[in-house]
Amino acid sequence: MRLAGNLLLAVLVLAALAIAATYWRAGQREAAARAAYPPLGQILDVGGVQVHAHVTGAGPDIVLIHGAGGSLRDFTFDLAARLSDRYRVIAFDRPGHGHTDAADTAGRRFDAPRQQAALLQAAARQLDIARPLVVGHSFGGSVALAWALEQPGDTAGVVLLAGATMPWPGTLNASYRINSSLLGGALVVPAITAWVPLPYARQVLAGIFAPQPMPESYPAEFGLPMALRRGLLRANARQVNGLRPHVVEMSGDYPGLEIPVELLHGDADEIVPLHVHSGPLSALLPDAVLTVLPGVGHMPHHAMPDHVTAAVDRVAERAGLR
């Protein structure tokens, strides 16, 4: 009995040391990531919530909302510069991503699309953004539609890039459920932050671009280490894992959204499939145009940026902004 007790004690001590080492290393990697990738734009105080916004260009306002696990750097990599010669382009970090807080000072989280839209709209008011055209990619597509649903009279139009906007069949990858759980958030997420090699994370990121190749400089400019932080991993898992009920609820309001909408979606997108999302959505929206991009995966703004800027210009013209 004494031997068994000693063995159990030794196992517990080793486990505690392993957890302590994991948390220490995770903290070190996060500190290095934050030092290497400071905010590109300005930090707005929205009722005690920090919101990161990057503003460039001049002209009618365009708001860019990134997808799951990303940041506004996904847009500053290329798309923002393609638009800033004729628009004022405002890219936000969504809650829990980049340099935007996941919750307010009372601990209330901004996980749902409508909650995120309301927070970003409050930030937009500080920037004197008026009647913007809102562009959303992937998860950001649901936030872009929530933005329009919350303020239909003050939204010029919407452009959705592989938008996750409709209810889907089946279940998500188990990692979302694990990382959003209490135990997974305490043990699995810190292990990812601490020990996942950057070359492996780069391979995962490249898979999001498939079947197109990922631009060679994208991981460095995107800030891949920032995407491995514990807070972001937990927030992203919660948001994605909880998204479906919100798009179920929102989809009932889509037919009343009478503003111009452009949908761009690759038919090779296996992450947010065309036939589940943009296809059915285009039939619900009164003033929607669907452009199917043959052979394009989940990153149309990188694979076919000219098609994206043309869609933005079309919506701007239809909305009377140009």
N, C-alpha and C positions, 0 to 999 in steps of 0.2 A: 504493500500500500504506500509505504514511504517513497519507494522508487517511482511508482506511478505518479505520485503527487509532485515529486521533484521534476519528472519529465514534463508534466503539464505546466508547472511553473516556468520551466525553461522555454517551452513553446510560447507561452504567453509573453515572456520577456522578449523573445526574438520577434514575435509579431508586433509588439509595441515599438521595438527599435526600428523595424521595417516601415511601420506607419510613420514614425517620427522622421525617418530619413526621406520618405516619400514627400511628406508635407514640406520639409526643409528644401528639398530640391525643386519642388513645384514653385515655392515662393521665390527661389533664386531665378528660375527660368522666367517667371512672370515679371520680375523686376527688370531683367535684361530686355524682355520684349517691350515693356513700357518705355524704357530708356531709348531703345532703338527706333520706336515708332510713336513719337509724341503726336498730339493732335495736329492735323494739317490745317484746320480752320479755327473757328472760335468756339468757346464753351459758353453756352447760354444757361442761365439759371432760370428754370421754369418752375416756380413754386418750390424751390429747394432741390429740384431734380436737374442734374447736369445733362445737357443735350449738346452733342457735338455737331456743328454745321460747317460745311465748306461752301463758300460762295465765290463765284467767278462769272465774268461776262456782264453784259448789259442788254436789256430788252425785256420782252415779256417773260414772266417767271415760269421756270420749270423746276419741279421738285423731283429728285431722284431717290428712290427707296430700294435698298439692296435686299438680297435674299438671306436665307438661313445660314448662320455661321459666318457671315461676311461682315463687311463694313463699307463705309462710303468710299474706301480706297478701290473697291471694285469698279466704281465709276470714274474716279479721278485717274485711274490707269489709262483711260482712252476716251470714253464716251463724252465726258464733261467738256473736254477740249474741242470735240467735234461740234458741240452745240453753242459754246460760249461766244462765238463771233456774232450771234444774232439773238441770243437769249441770256437772261440772268439765270444761271444754273445753280441751284441750291441742293446739295447732297447732304442727307442726314445719316448719322449712325442710329439704327433702331435701338430701342431699349435692350440693355444687356449686351450690346455689341459695340465694338470699337471703344469710344470714350463716352458713351451715353449710359447713364445709370439704368439698372434693371428695375428699380423700385423707388418709391418716394421715401421721405424720412420716417414715415410711419410704417414702412415695410410693405406697403401696397404695391404689388407688381403690375407691370404693364405687359401682360402676356398675350392678351387677345388683340386681334387686328383693330377693333374699334378703339380700344384703350390706347394702342400705339398711335393710331391716327389722331386721336384727340390730343395726345401729348405733343406730337410733331406739329399739329396745327397751332397749338399755343406757342411753340417755339417760332413758327412761321410768322405769327403776329408781331413778335419782337423784331423780326427782320423786315417788316412792312411788306410781306408777300401778299400780292393781291391777285385773286382769280388765277391760280396757277394751273398749268398743265402738269399732271402727276404721272410719273413713270415708275412702274414697279416691276421688279424682277423676282420670280419664284415666290417665296413667302411674302416678299414685298408687294407682289401683285394683290394679295388679299388686303394688305394695308392700304394700297392705292385705291382699291374699290371701297374700302371702309371710309377713307378720306372723302370720296365723292358722295357716299351715302350720308355721311355726317354733315357735309356742307355742299349739297348739290347746286345751290345758287351761287356759290363762290368757288366752283371748280370748273375750269374751262374745258377740260377733257382728260382722258386717261389713255395711257399707252401701257399695255401689259406685255412683258417679255417672259414667255414660259411661265405665266402666272399660275400659282397654286390657289385656285379660286372656287373649286367645286368639290362636293363630297366625293370621296373615292372608295372603292370596294376594298375589302380585306383589311389587313393591319400593317402598320409601319414596321420598319426594322426594329428588332428588340433593343438595340442600343439606345433608342430614344426613351423607351420605358425604363431601362436600367438607369441611365444617367439622370433621369428626372425623379427617380425614387430617392428616398431618404438614405438608404444604405448605399446605393450606387453613387449618389452625390458625395457621400463621405469617403468612400473607398475607391471606387472605379475611376471616377473623374480625376482625383488627385494623381492616381497612377498614370493616367493618360498624359496629364500635364507634365509630370516628372520624368517619365521614362520613354515615351514614344519618340523614336528617332525622327529628326526632321526629314531625312530622305524618304522615310515611309510616309510621313504626312504629306510630302510633296507628291508622292504617287497617288494618294487618296484624292488630293486636290486635282491632279491631272485627270482622274476619272470623271470629275464633274464636267470637264470640257469635252469628253469623248462623244462622238468619234472624231471631233476636231482636236488637233494638238493644242496643248496649253502654251501660250507665249513664254519663251525662255525666261524673261525677266519678271513674269507675273508674280511668282511666289515672294520674291524679295520686295517688290513694290507694293504688293497686296498686304504684306506683313503677316506671313504665315505663322510665326510664333505667337502673334496676338490672338489667333484663332484657337490656340491650344490652352488658353487660360481657363482656370476652373470656373470662374463666374460666367464666362461666355458659354462654356460647354453645358453648364447646368441650365442657364437661361434658354439657350437654343433648344435643348432637349425638352424642356417644359413647353415652350412655345409650339414646337412642331408636334409634339405628342398630343397637345390639347387643341390643335387647329381645327380638326374636322367638325366638331359641334358648332364652331363659329361660322364656318363657311356654309354649313347646313342652314343656319339661321339667316345668314346674309343673303343666301341665294334666293330666298323668298322675296327680297326687296329689289333684286336686280332688274326685273321688268319695268320698274318705275324710274330707272335711272336714265333720264332723257338728255344725255350729253354725248358728244362724239367720243367713241372708243376705238382704238386700234389694237388688235391682238396679233402678236407675232409669236409663232410657235414652231419649233422644229419637229418634223415627223420622226426623227431619230432620238427624241428625248425620252429616255427611260426613267428619269427621276421624277418628272412631272409630265405624265403622258398627255399628248395632244388630244387623244380621243376621250380622255376623262375630264379634262379641264377646258381648254380654249374652244374645243369643238362644241360641246354642249352650251358653254357660256355664250358663244356668239349667237346662239338661237334665242337666248333669254333677253339680251340687251337690245333695246329698240334701235340704237344708232351705232351698231358695231360693224367693223370690217375685220375679217380674219385673213391673215396672210400666213399660209403654210410654207415653211422653209424646208425644201427637200434636203434630206441627209444631214440636217443640223441637229445637234444635241441640245443640252440644257443652257448653253451660254450664247444666245443669239446676238447679244450686243458685242461680243468678241468675235464670233464667227462671221457675222454679216452686219457690221456696224452701219454701212451705207443704207441698208434696208431699215434699220432702226431710226436713223436720223430722218430718212424720208417719211417714215410713219409719224414722227414727231411733227414734222413740217405740215403734213396733211391734217393732223388734228388741230394744229395751231391755225391753219387756214379755215378749217370747218368751224372753229370756235370764234373766228373773227379776230384772232390775235395778230395776224399778218395781213 
